[in-house]
Amino acid sequence: MEILSLLLFTPLLAIFILSVVPREKTHQIRILANVFATLALLISCWLIFVYDQTNGALQLTEQFLLNPKLGTSFALGIDGLSLPMVFMTTLLTSVCLLASFNISTNIKSYYISVLMLELGMLGVFLAQDWSLYYIFWELTLAPLFLLIGRWGGARRHMASLNFVLYTMGGSIFMLISLLAISQYVPDHGGTLMSTMTIAAQSMPRNEQIFVLIGFLIGFGVKIPIFPLHGWLPLAHVEAPSPVSILMSGILLKMGAYGLIRAVVMLPEATLVLQPFLVTLALVGMIYGGLLAWRQSDLKAMVAYSSVSHMGIVLLGIATLNETGMTGAIIQMTAHGLIAGGMFLLVGLLYERTHTRNILDYSSLVQVMPRFAFFMTITFLAAMGLPGTVGFIAELHTFVGGYQEWGNLIIFLEASILISSAYAMRTISMLFTGPVKSHMREIEDLKLYELMAAGMLVIAIVVLGIWPTPLIELSSSTINVVSNIISEHIR
């Protein structure tokens, strides 16, 4: 078995093993799930080690023909766009499972659902056939519906239904776009991404525009871009906090990753829609930041901040230049680490206090110094403080945007200022003032919680101080992508 298949089937094997373990043996279920998640993380680390950063083409490819008549294949591969997301998927799944020791009901079903979600997300980033990509894309719906609907908060049923309806509605538009492109694929040409990219670029420009709009709706629901973000705040607030880590850290990146692939397929249409894309990005950044600023619920604040931060990703994609694309890829990684860290810590705080209202807290630094340390770093990273990976992402996007639009990029600066305002407000309200009487006996982070938070915070700081490995991981592929786009929009 090749290494990509091994990585993809690791969570699948875990699901089969957990399915035969008696549900009463909860300790063994937890240990097995964490062991397999760690194994997948180690395999993804090995992928980074063996990946040739100087080669921007697909690497470690695998292909097995599934249906000769339709030309569908079980085709896997990685490049500089997908490898960071593969690593983030395995890392955040491990963090999610470490943070899940407080799940006390239907434990077996919970861990199987998380591992199935990991399988779907890994499949999206590894698939090199659009039909296979679509299957894995849809595969993520069922486990997330269960995870929100069974282990969520008071409005969990509405949140899970909202999520599924939004996502399925977007998927229909994506499917229509793929079917439209397939009409231009030669007979038995198959549905490989490389084949359909050539077919898409041969389409008339008007058709390319409609196809790109379909992709924009389909992927935009997942990113989410304004005004397709309606499912996000409710889903994040009601989902279990470990699941919110995966939703914010990986699920949103599935949409951004797919949109980048669509832009490479349809560069001429992207150039036509570029003003529309940048408008959506700037509105989302400001709108998400303002809504995050006025929230008193900590999870709702982080959820709306994701709309703002993913707007930066869309802005980087819309620049259609190498620097902006680099900023988009780094921001996808940065937001995964930062939002994952914030949802982790907010969830751990909620488990201890049973409130997410920021007005209920004060001077937690005296009661929970370890929590305060990690939470402060994640909020500073969210506002793009130099020395954190958030700053590196925003700097690249800012430079790429300035190269393309000049002074219009001042709107990005406005969103950064708004992020700074709500981040500093939250830090102040959580960690300053007198200690409230009912908050004096809160337990600080435990060892396994420190491990989970530490992995994310260390990555945030190390990649902020030394971003070269992250940049070089994607630079060759981004250069290839930029050249493809440039050739078609001259």
N, C-alpha and C positions, 0 to 999 in steps of 0.2 A: 504494500500500500504506500502510495506517495505521501509526502509530508502534508500537503494541503488537505487531502482526503482524510488523513489521520487526524488533523486538527478538527475538521468538520464532523467526523464521526465520534470524537471524544465525548461531547455532550449527549449524542445519541446513544452511545454505549452506556453512559451513566443513567439515562432514562430507563433503558431496558433492565439494568441491574436493580435500580431503585424500585421498579415495578414489581419485582418478585420478593423484595424485603417486606416482612410483615409491618403493617402500619404502626404497631405498638412499639417497635424498636426505633424510637425517635432519635436516640443518640447515634445509632449506627447510620441512620438516614442522613443526619446532619454531617457526620464525618465523611461518608462516602461522597456526598454532593460537593463538599469543600475540597476533597482530594482530587476529584475529577476536574473541578474548576481550576485548581492550582496546576494540574497537568496541562490543561489547555493554555494557561498563561505561560508555562515553561516552553511549550511548543511555539507559541507566538514570539517569545524571546529568541528562540533558536532561529526563527524565520528572519528576524532583524539581523542576526549574526551572519547568516548565509546570503542575505540579499545583497546584490551588487548595486551600490548606490550610483555608480557611474553609468548604468544602463537604464534608460528611461522606458524601455519596452516591457512587455509582460514577461514575468519570470516564473519558474517552477510550474509551468502550465501542465494541465492534465485534460484530456478530452476522451470521452467515450460516447459514441453515437447511440442515442436512445430510440429515435424514430426516423428511419431513413426517408419515409414519405414526407414528413414534416420538416426534416432536417434539424430536429432538436438534438442537443447534445448535453451530456453532463460535462461541462467545460469549466475548469477552475484555473485561476491565475492571480498573481498579485503584481502590483506596481506601486509607485510612490504615492498614489492617491489612496489605494485601498489598504496598504500595509499599516499605516498609523491607526486606521479605524479598526483593523483586525486586532491589533495590540490593545487598543482602548476597550474593545468589547470583552476580551478575556480579563483584563485588569479590573474593569468595573463590575463584571460578573463575580469575580472573587471578592471584591469589596462588598457587593450586595449580599452575598451569602454569609460573609463574616458579620454583617449587620443584621442578620435574620435570626439570631439565636433567641430573640424574644418572641418570635412567631410561635404561638402555642396551640393553634387549632389547625386541623387538616394538614399536618406538617408534611406528610408524604406527597400530597397533591401540590402543595406549595413549591417544594423543591423540584419536582418534576416539571412544573410550569415554568419556573425560572430557567431551568436547563433547556427546555424546549424553546424559550425565547432566545437564549444564547445561540442555539442551533440556527434559528431563523436569521438572526442578525449576522452571524458569521457567513451564512450562505449568501446574503445580499452582497457582502463585500468581496467574497471570493468568486462569485458566479461570473462567467464570461460569455454566457448565453442568455439572451433577454428572456426567453421562456423560463429558464431555470431561475433567473433573477426574480421574475414575477411570482413564481411559486414560493420562493423563500420570503419575498415581501409579504405575501398574504399569510404565510405561516406564522408570522409574528402576531397576527390579530387574535387568534384563539387563546394563547397563553396570557396575553395582556388583558383580554376581556375577563378571563377567570381571575387573574391576580387582583384586578381592581374590584370586580364584582363580588368576590368571596372574602377578601381580606382587607377591603377598603373601609372608609369611614361611613358616616351616617347616610350620605347621598351617593354611595358607591354604585348603586344600580343605575342611576341617572348618568353618572360619570362614565361607566363602562359602556353603556349604550351610546352615549354621545361620541365617545372615542371611535367605536366601531362604525357608526353611521358616517362620521366625517371621513374616516380613513377609507372605507369602502366606496364612498362617493368619489373621492379623489382617485382611487385605484381604477375606477371605470374610465376616467379621462385618460389615465396613463395607458390602459389597455387599448383604447381607441387609437391613440397615437402610435402605439407599436403596430397595430393592425394596418394602419395607414402606410407606415413605412414598409411593411412586409409586402405590399402590393408592388413595390419597386425592386424587390429582391428577385434575382433570376430563379427559374424553376429549380427546386432542390438546392437552392443556395444556402438554406438553413437560417437559423436565428442567432448565430454568433454575433457578439457585439461588433466585431471588426467588419463582418459582412453587412450588417444593417447600418453601420456608420457610412460605408461607401454608398449604399442604396439611398440613405437619407439625403446625402449631399447631392444626389442626382435628381432630387425632386424639384419641381418648380418652386420658386421662392414663396409664392402665396400659400402653397400647401405646406411648405416648411414652417411658415409663421403659425398656421393653425395647429400643426403638430406640436410645435414648441409651446403654444398656449396650453394644449392638453397636458404636456409634461409639467408645465409650471403649476397647473392646478393640482395634478396628482402628487408631485413632490412638495409643492408649497404647503399642502395640508400637514405633511409630516414635519416640515422645517421648524415651526410653522411661520409663514409670512402673513402679514396683515393684508386682507381681513379674514384669512382662513384659520385663525388661531383660536376660534371659539371653544374648541374642545380642551385646550391645554390647561388653563387655570383650574377648572373643575377636576380634571383627571389627576393633576398633580396634588391638589389639596386632599382628594379622597383616597388616592392610592397609598398603600403602605410605603413608608419612607424608603426602605431598600429598593422597592420597585421604581420609585421616583428617581433614584440614582441611575437606573438603566434607561428610563424614559428620557430624562434630560441629557444624560451623558452619551447615549448611543442612538436611541430611536430618532431623535431630531436630526442626527448626522446622516441617517439613511437617506432622508430627503435631500439634504445638501449634496451628498455624494452622487445621488442619481441625477440631480440637476446639472452637476458638472459634466457627467457623461452625456447628458442631453445637449449641453452647449457645444461640446466637441462634435457631436453628430450634426448639429444645425447651426454653424457659426454665422451664416448669412442672416438667418432669421433672428439670431441673438443680437446682431448688430442693429437690425431694424427695431427690435423691442428694447434696446439698451436704455433709452430714456425712461421707459415704463419700469424696467427692473430697478434702476437706481432710485426712482421715485418711491417704489414699494419699500426698498431697503431703508431709505432715509425716514419715511413715515413710520415704519415699524420700529426703528431705533428710538425715535423720539417718543412715540406713542407707548411702547413697552416700558421705557424708562419712567415716564410720567405716571403710568399706572402702578409700577413697582414702588414709586416714591410715596404714593398715597395709601399703601396697604398697611394694615396693622397685623394681619396674619402672616407669619414668617414664611410659610410654604407658598402662599399666594404671591408674596413679594418676589421670591426666587423664581416662581413660574413666569411672572410677567417680565422679570429681568432676562429670562431666556429668549423672549420675543425680541427684546432689544439687542441682545448679544448675537442672536442668529441673524438679525438684520445686518450686522457687520459682515457675516459670512456672505450673504446675498450681495452686499456692496462689493466685496472683493471679487466675487464671480462676475459681477456686472462690469467691472473695469476692463475685462478681456485682455489684460496685460499680465506679464509674468509676475511682477511685484504684487499686484492685487490678488492674483490667484494664490500666490504663496501665503499672503495674509489670510485668505479664506481657509486654506488647509490648516494653518497654525491655529486659527481661531476655533476651528472645529475641535482640535485636540485640546486647546486651552479651555474652551467652554465645557468640554466633557469632564475635565479634571476639576474645574472650579465649581460648576453647578453640581456635579456629583458630590464634591466635598461639602457644599452648603446643605444639600438635601440630607446627606448622611448625618451631619451635626445637628441640624434642626430636628431630624427624626429622633436622634438620641436624647435631645433635650426634651422633646414632647413626651417620650416614654417615661421620663423622670417627673415631669411637672403636670402633664395632661392639659397643657395649654400652649397655644401657638401665638397668643396675643402678645405683641411686643410690649404693651403697656403693663403687663403683669411682671416684668422683670426689672432688675437693677443690680448693679455691682456684682454680677456673677463671677467676676475675676477673683473675688475673695473666697468664693465657695467652690468654684470649678476652674482653677487656674489652667489646667491642661486643656480643657474645653475652650476657654477664652483665648489661649494661644493659637490653637488651630483655627478657630472661627475668625479671629482677627486677620490672619494671613489670607484666608479664602476671600474675605470681603475686600481686603486691599488688592488682591489679584483681580477681583471682579471689576474694580474701578480702574484697572490698568496701571497699577503702581509700578514704576521701574524696578527691575529685579525680580519680577514675576512673569510668567509666560503670557499673561494677559496683555502686558505692555508690548511684548514682541509682536503679537498678533495685530494689535491695533496700530502699531507703528507701520508695519508693512501695508496694511490696508489703507492707512492715511496717505502714505507715499504713492501707492498705486492709484488711489483716487485722485490725488492732486495732479499726477501725470495726465490723467484723463479729463478731469473737469475743472481743475484749478481751484478757485476760491469757493466753489460750491461745497467743497468738502468741509466747510466750517460747520455744517450740520452734524458731521461725525463728532466734531469737538463738543458740540452742544450735548449730544447723547452721552459723551464721556463725563461731562460736568454733572449731568443728571445722575449718572451712575455713582459718581463720587458723593453726591448729596445724600442719596438714600443709604449708601454704604456707611458713611460717617455717622448718619443719624442712628442707624441700627447699632453700630458699635457703641455709640454713646449711651443709648438707652439700655443696652444689654449689660454693659460693664462699668458704668459709673453710677454715682449716687449711693445712698444708704442701702444696706442689705435689708430686703423685706423679710419680715418674721417668718412667713411661710416658705421662704426659699433658703433658710439657713442650713438645712440638713440634706441638701441635694448631693447625691453621690457623683464624684468626678468620673471621667472616662476609665473604663476597665481596660485590661491588657489587650483583649482582642479588638476592642473599639479603638484603642490607640494604634494598633497595627493597621486597621482599615483606614483611619484618618491620616496616619503617618505616611502611608504609601502615596496618597493623593497630594498631601501638602509638600512632601519632599519632591515629588515630580514637578509641582507648580514652581517651586523655588529653583531647583536645579536647572530646569529648562528655561527659566527666566534669566538666570545668570550665565548659563552656557547653552544657548539655543542652537548651536551649530549642528549637533547630531540630528535634531528634529528637522532643521531646514534642509540639510544635505540628503536626508532620507527621501524627500519628495522633489528635490530641485531638478533632477534629470527628467522625471516624468512631466513636471510642470513646464519645463523647457520644450519638451516634445508637444505637449498640449498647446502651448502658446504659438509654436510654429505652425501647427495645423490650423489654428484659428486665424493667424496672420495671413496665411496663404489664401484663405477664402474670403477675406474681408478687405483685401487691398483695393 
